[in-house]
Amino acid sequence: EKLRQKLLASGMELSGMVEKVYLQWYTQYGRQPPYRIFYTYTFCGKTYHHKSPLLWDKPDVAERDPVVVYADDSGKSTIQV
């Protein structure tokens, strides 16, 4: 969570795209599984594929939607949903 907050505060804003939104059935809190978002972005000519942290509310994005990605030089990234 510390890295995520740091990336949101000081990471570079890049354009990305949602690849997939899904329920992560094998992880549950009570009987509720979290959502996850796979997203992709390009930085310095290299394409990265990452996933969001666990989301307990259904995200309001779909496949191929644009998304803002916050990334650092080492290739670590996050999105804010």
N, CA and C of each residue as an Amber inpcrd file, in Angstrom:
protein
   243
   0.8340000  -1.1970000   0.0000000   0.0000000   0.0000000   0.0000000
   0.8770000   1.2580000   0.0000000   2.0350000   1.1960000   0.6840000
   2.9330000   2.3570000   0.6910000   3.4310000   2.6850000  -0.7140000
   3.8220000   1.6440000  -1.4590000   4.2960000   1.8530000  -2.8200000
   3.1760000   2.4240000  -3.6860000   1.9810000   1.9100000  -3.5250000
   0.8320000   2.4050000  -4.3010000   0.5890000   3.8810000  -4.0360000
   0.6140000   4.2920000  -2.7740000   0.4190000   5.7020000  -2.4300000
   1.5430000   6.5710000  -2.9900000   2.7700000   6.0610000  -2.9510000
   3.9100000   6.8080000  -3.5020000   3.7630000   6.9860000  -5.0160000
   3.3400000   5.9250000  -5.6990000   3.1500000   6.0190000  -7.1450000
   2.0330000   6.9970000  -7.4960000   0.9480000   6.9800000  -6.7420000
  -0.1510000   7.9110000  -7.0000000   0.2750000   9.3560000  -6.7690000
   1.1530000   9.5700000  -5.7940000   1.5890000  10.9280000  -5.4560000
   2.6690000  11.4520000  -6.4010000   3.6290000  10.5990000  -6.7650000
   4.7740000  11.1120000  -7.5110000   5.0960000  10.3380000  -8.7890000
   4.2870000   9.3520000  -9.1550000   4.5470000   8.5970000 -10.3770000
   4.1730000   9.3780000 -11.6230000   4.7340000   8.9630000 -12.7390000
   4.4140000   9.5960000 -14.0190000   3.0320000   9.1470000 -14.4720000
   2.2270000  10.0650000 -14.9590000   0.9020000   9.7230000 -15.4850000
   1.0560000   9.2850000 -16.9320000   0.6200000   8.0630000 -17.2100000
   0.6970000   7.5070000 -18.5520000  -0.6810000   7.0180000 -18.9800000
  -0.8700000   6.9110000 -20.2690000  -2.1330000   6.3720000 -20.7940000
  -2.0290000   4.8570000 -20.8660000  -3.0560000   4.1980000 -20.4020000
  -3.1010000   2.7430000 -20.4510000  -4.4460000   2.2750000 -20.9480000
  -4.6090000   0.9510000 -21.0160000  -5.8550000   0.3760000 -21.4820000
  -6.1980000  -0.8410000 -20.6240000  -7.4760000  -0.9730000 -20.3010000
  -7.9530000  -2.1210000 -19.5360000  -7.9830000  -3.3300000 -20.4620000
  -7.3410000  -4.4220000 -20.0400000  -7.3650000  -5.6620000 -20.8120000
  -8.5040000  -6.5760000 -20.3630000  -8.7430000  -6.6140000 -19.0420000
  -9.7320000  -7.5530000 -18.5300000 -10.1430000  -7.1390000 -17.1250000
 -11.4130000  -7.3010000 -16.7930000 -11.9290000  -7.1090000 -15.4380000
 -12.5340000  -8.4450000 -15.0240000 -12.1250000  -8.9530000 -13.8590000
 -12.6270000 -10.2640000 -13.4580000 -12.7430000 -10.3840000 -11.9390000
 -13.5150000 -11.3610000 -11.5020000 -13.6230000 -11.7040000 -10.0820000
 -12.5340000 -12.7130000  -9.7560000 -11.8240000 -12.4800000  -8.6840000
 -10.7690000 -13.3940000  -8.2540000 -11.3760000 -14.3690000  -7.2370000
 -11.9400000 -15.4650000  -7.7450000 -12.7380000 -16.3880000  -6.9380000
 -11.9550000 -17.0660000  -5.8230000 -10.6730000 -17.3360000  -6.0210000
  -9.9070000 -18.0820000  -5.0190000  -9.4890000 -17.2370000  -3.8160000
  -9.7430000 -15.9400000  -3.8570000  -9.5190000 -15.0660000  -2.7120000
 -10.8790000 -14.5210000  -2.2950000 -11.2320000 -14.6940000  -1.0400000
 -12.5360000 -14.2110000  -0.5910000 -12.4290000 -13.6260000   0.8060000
 -13.2690000 -12.6520000   1.0640000 -13.4320000 -12.0990000   2.4020000
 -14.8760000 -12.3730000   2.7770000 -15.0700000 -13.2830000   3.7140000
 -16.4230000 -13.7790000   3.9410000 -16.7780000 -14.6380000   2.7510000
 -17.7930000 -14.2660000   2.0490000 -18.1510000 -14.9820000   0.8100000
 -18.0130000 -14.1020000  -0.4170000 -17.4090000 -12.9580000  -0.2530000
 -17.2970000 -12.0170000  -1.3550000 -15.8960000 -12.0550000  -1.9690000
 -15.7870000 -12.4090000  -3.2530000 -14.4880000 -12.3430000  -3.9210000
 -14.2140000 -10.9170000  -4.4210000 -12.9660000 -10.5190000  -4.4560000
 -12.6330000  -9.1780000  -4.9560000 -12.5330000  -9.1600000  -6.4850000
 -12.5890000  -7.9710000  -7.0290000 -12.3670000  -7.7650000  -8.4600000
 -10.9080000  -7.4380000  -8.6740000 -10.4510000  -7.6910000  -9.8960000
  -9.1100000  -7.3090000 -10.3150000  -9.2020000  -6.7730000 -11.7280000
  -8.3150000  -5.8540000 -12.0580000  -8.2550000  -5.2800000 -13.4020000
  -6.8690000  -5.5510000 -13.9730000  -6.8090000  -6.2120000 -15.1200000
  -5.5600000  -6.3250000 -15.8620000  -5.4910000  -5.1140000 -16.7760000
  -4.3410000  -4.4510000 -16.8060000  -4.1790000  -3.2890000 -17.6720000
  -2.8170000  -3.3220000 -18.3300000  -2.6900000  -2.5790000 -19.4130000
  -1.4420000  -2.5170000 -20.1500000  -1.1020000  -1.0600000 -20.4420000
   0.1770000  -0.7740000 -20.5100000   0.6380000   0.5620000 -20.8790000
   2.0150000   0.4550000 -21.5050000   2.4230000   1.4950000 -22.2110000
   3.7270000   1.5190000 -22.8550000   4.5380000   2.6570000 -22.2630000
   5.7890000   2.3460000 -21.9270000   6.7030000   3.3380000 -21.3500000
   8.0850000   3.1100000 -21.9480000   8.6530000   4.1480000 -22.5350000
   9.9830000   4.0810000 -23.1650000  10.0680000   2.9600000 -24.1960000
   9.0180000   2.7800000 -24.9720000   9.0160000   1.7920000 -26.0290000
   8.7780000   0.3630000 -25.5770000   8.5710000   0.1410000 -24.3030000
   8.3270000  -1.2010000 -23.7800000   6.8930000  -1.2920000 -23.2660000
   6.2050000  -2.3780000 -23.5780000   4.8290000  -2.5870000 -23.1420000
   4.8210000  -3.3920000 -21.8510000   4.0530000  -2.9110000 -20.8790000
   3.9390000  -3.5680000 -19.5730000   2.5120000  -4.0590000 -19.3780000
   2.3770000  -5.2090000 -18.7300000   1.0800000  -5.7820000 -18.3730000
   1.0710000  -5.9520000 -16.8570000   0.1530000  -5.2890000 -16.1830000
   0.0680000  -5.3590000 -14.7250000  -1.3740000  -5.5730000 -14.3020000
  -1.5720000  -5.7930000 -13.0010000  -2.9250000  -5.9440000 -12.4640000
  -3.1090000  -5.0030000 -11.2870000  -4.3490000  -4.6640000 -11.0460000
  -4.6920000  -3.7280000  -9.9750000  -4.6140000  -4.4290000  -8.6230000
  -4.6380000  -3.6450000  -7.5550000  -4.8100000  -4.2680000  -6.2390000
  -6.2260000  -4.8440000  -6.1340000  -6.5000000  -5.5580000  -5.0630000
  -7.8340000  -6.1230000  -4.8700000  -8.8560000  -5.0020000  -4.7220000
  -9.9660000  -5.1260000  -5.4270000 -11.0420000  -4.1320000  -5.4030000
 -12.3020000  -4.8110000  -4.8900000 -12.8420000  -4.3170000  -3.8050000
 -13.9970000  -4.9720000  -3.1950000 -15.3220000  -4.4780000  -3.7530000
 -15.3170000  -3.3680000  -4.4680000 -16.5110000  -2.8770000  -5.1570000
 -16.3030000  -3.0560000  -6.6480000 -17.3850000  -3.3160000  -7.3700000
 -17.2800000  -3.5280000  -8.8100000 -16.7780000  -2.2490000  -9.4870000
 -15.6630000  -2.3490000 -10.2270000 -15.1340000  -1.1560000 -10.8960000
 -15.9960000  -0.7520000 -12.0800000 -15.9950000   0.5210000 -12.3670000
 -16.8070000   1.0740000 -13.4470000 -15.9710000   1.1990000 -14.7240000
 -15.2850000   0.1390000 -15.0840000 -14.5030000   0.0950000 -16.3250000
 -14.7650000  -1.2350000 -17.0090000 -14.5040000  -1.2720000 -18.3000000
 -14.6930000  -2.4890000 -19.0930000 -13.4650000  -2.6910000 -19.9720000
 -13.3970000  -3.8310000 -20.6190000 -12.2900000  -4.1160000 -21.5160000
 -12.1560000  -3.0240000 -22.5680000 -10.9230000  -2.6710000 -22.8540000
 -10.5420000  -1.6670000 -23.8550000 -10.8480000  -0.2360000 -23.4430000
 -11.2550000  -0.0090000 -22.1950000 -11.4330000   1.3610000 -21.7060000
 -10.0660000   1.9820000 -21.4280000  -9.9300000   3.2790000 -21.6890000
  -8.6700000   3.9420000 -21.3250000  -8.5920000   4.1060000 -19.8070000
  -7.3800000   4.0910000 -19.2830000  -7.1640000   4.2340000 -17.8480000
  -5.8580000   4.9960000 -17.6390000  -5.8020000   5.7970000 -16.5790000
  -4.5840000   6.5300000 -16.2440000  -3.7170000   5.6300000 -15.3710000
  -2.4710000   5.4330000 -15.7760000  -1.5210000   4.5920000 -15.0610000
  -0.4760000   5.4930000 -14.4290000  -0.1370000   5.2110000 -13.1880000
   0.9230000   5.9320000 -12.4810000   2.0980000   4.9840000 -12.3500000
   3.2380000   5.3300000 -12.9530000   4.3820000   4.4220000 -13.0060000
   5.6720000   5.1380000 -12.6270000   6.6750000   4.3270000 -12.2540000
   8.0000000   4.8690000 -11.9850000   8.9960000   4.2810000 -12.9910000
  10.2450000   4.6970000 -12.9070000  11.2730000   4.2590000 -13.8660000
  11.5750000   2.7730000 -13.7870000  11.3040000   2.1350000 -12.6590000
  11.6320000   0.7170000 -12.5060000  10.5680000  -0.2130000 -13.0710000
   9.4660000   0.3310000 -13.5940000   8.4320000  -0.5000000 -14.1970000
   7.2950000  -0.8420000 -13.2520000   7.3300000  -0.3420000 -12.0270000
   6.2340000  -0.5670000 -11.0800000   5.1280000   0.4380000 -11.4040000
   3.8770000  -0.0080000 -11.2650000   2.7630000   0.8780000 -11.6100000
   1.5290000   0.5560000 -10.8090000   0.5680000   1.4700000 -10.8780000
  -0.7440000   1.2730000 -10.2770000  -1.7440000   2.1210000 -11.0330000
  -3.0130000   1.8540000 -10.7950000  -4.0760000   2.6730000 -11.3710000
  -4.9750000   3.1060000 -10.2340000  -5.6890000   4.2020000 -10.4590000
  -6.6550000   4.6710000  -9.4750000  -8.0360000   4.4880000 -10.0760000
  -8.8680000   3.6920000  -9.3950000 -10.1910000   3.3820000  -9.9330000
 -11.2350000   4.1150000  -9.1340000
